[in-house]
Amino acid sequence: MAMVLRRVLLNGRAISSTGASPMAQSDSFAPAFSRFFSKPAPYAVKVGIPEFLQGIGRGVEAHVAKLESEIGDFNRLLVSRTLKLKKLGIPCKHRKLILKYTHKYRVGLWRPKAAPTKA
């Protein structure tokens, strides 16, 4: 990381020593920084219970029908507690995963990724 910053700073000194205008300097840094950033992952636009559970994976998607019939709404799933999920017959590991990812979703740290489209 230090080497990258050093290289960018040295390139900046080389450009400024040539007498280029400040506007030209800012344009010259764009290609150097663009290679360090990748495209963001595509997220599912409409998030419902099936998309949410498929985003979690790990076998949790087996409970889609049960959760849709008993809970119904995705917003109600986000505020449901462990006892309600236990009464529905969802195993402990799956309950923990569902609750973990609902918390992350509410806080804004996680969203289910969109299913890849086959071209």
C-alpha positions in Angstrom: 0.0 0.0 0.0 2.8 2.4 0.9 4.5 1.6 -2.5 1.3 2.5 -4.3 1.0 5.8 -2.5 4.6 6.6 -3.1 4.3 5.8 -6.8 1.2 8.1 -7.1 3.0 10.9 -5.2 6.1 10.6 -7.4 4.0 10.7 -10.5 2.4 13.8 -9.1 5.7 15.5 -8.6 6.9 14.6 -12.1 3.7 16.1 -13.6 3.9 19.2 -11.4 7.6 19.7 -12.4 6.7 19.8 -16.0 4.6 22.9 -15.4 1.2 21.4 -16.3 -1.9 23.2 -15.1 -3.7 22.0 -12.0 -6.6 20.9 -14.1 -4.4 18.7 -16.2 -2.9 17.2 -13.1 -6.3 16.1 -11.7 -7.1 14.5 -15.1 -3.9 12.6 -15.2 -4.6 10.9 -11.8 -7.9 9.4 -13.0 -6.5 6.4 -14.8 -4.1 5.6 -11.9 -6.9 5.4 -9.4 -9.5 3.7 -11.6 -7.7 0.4 -11.6 -7.9 0.1 -7.8 -11.7 0.1 -7.7 -13.9 -2.6 -9.0 -17.5 -2.6 -10.0 -20.0 -3.0 -7.2 -21.9 -6.3 -7.1 -25.4 -6.2 -8.5 -28.1 -6.2 -5.8 -31.6 -7.5 -6.0 -33.9 -4.6 -6.5 -37.1 -6.2 -5.1 -36.3 -8.0 -1.9 -38.9 -10.4 -0.6 -38.7 -13.5 1.6 -37.6 -15.9 -1.1 -34.9 -13.5 -2.4 -33.7 -12.8 1.1 -33.4 -16.5 2.1 -31.7 -17.4 -1.2 -29.2 -14.6 -0.6 -28.4 -16.1 2.8 -28.0 -19.6 1.3 -26.7 -22.5 3.5 -30.0 -24.4 3.3 -32.1 -21.6 4.7 -34.1 -21.3 1.5 -35.8 -24.6 2.4 -38.1 -22.6 4.7 -39.5 -20.2 2.1 -43.0 -21.7 1.9 -43.3 -22.0 5.7 -42.2 -18.3 6.3 -44.3 -16.9 3.5 -47.5 -18.7 4.8 -47.0 -17.8 8.5 -45.2 -14.5 8.4 -46.3 -13.3 4.9 -44.5 -9.9 4.7 -40.8 -9.3 4.4 -41.0 -6.4 6.8 -42.6 -8.6 9.4 -39.7 -11.1 8.9 -37.2 -8.3 9.6 -38.8 -7.7 13.1 -39.6 -11.3 14.0 -37.9 -12.9 17.0 -36.3 -16.2 17.6 -39.3 -17.7 19.5 -41.6 -17.0 16.6 -39.2 -18.8 14.3 -38.8 -21.6 16.8 -42.6 -22.1 16.9 -42.5 -22.4 13.1 -40.1 -25.4 13.4 -37.0 -23.8 12.0 -33.8 -25.4 13.3 -31.5 -23.4 15.5 -28.7 -22.9 13.0 -31.1 -21.6 10.4 -32.8 -19.3 13.0 -29.4 -17.8 13.9 -28.6 -17.2 10.2 -31.9 -15.6 9.5 -31.7 -13.3 12.6 -28.1 -12.4 11.8 -28.8 -11.4 8.3 -32.0 -9.6 9.1 -30.1 -7.4 11.6 -27.4 -6.8 9.0 -30.1 -5.9 6.4 -31.8 -3.5 8.8 -28.5 -1.7 9.6 -27.6 -1.5 5.9 -24.5 -3.7 6.0 -25.8 -6.5 3.8 -28.2 -7.0 0.8 -28.9 -10.2 -1.1 -27.1 -10.2 -4.5 -29.1 -10.5 -7.7 -29.2 -13.9 -9.3 -26.7 -14.0 -12.2 -28.3 -13.8 -15.6 -27.3 -16.4 -18.2 -26.4 -14.8 -21.5 
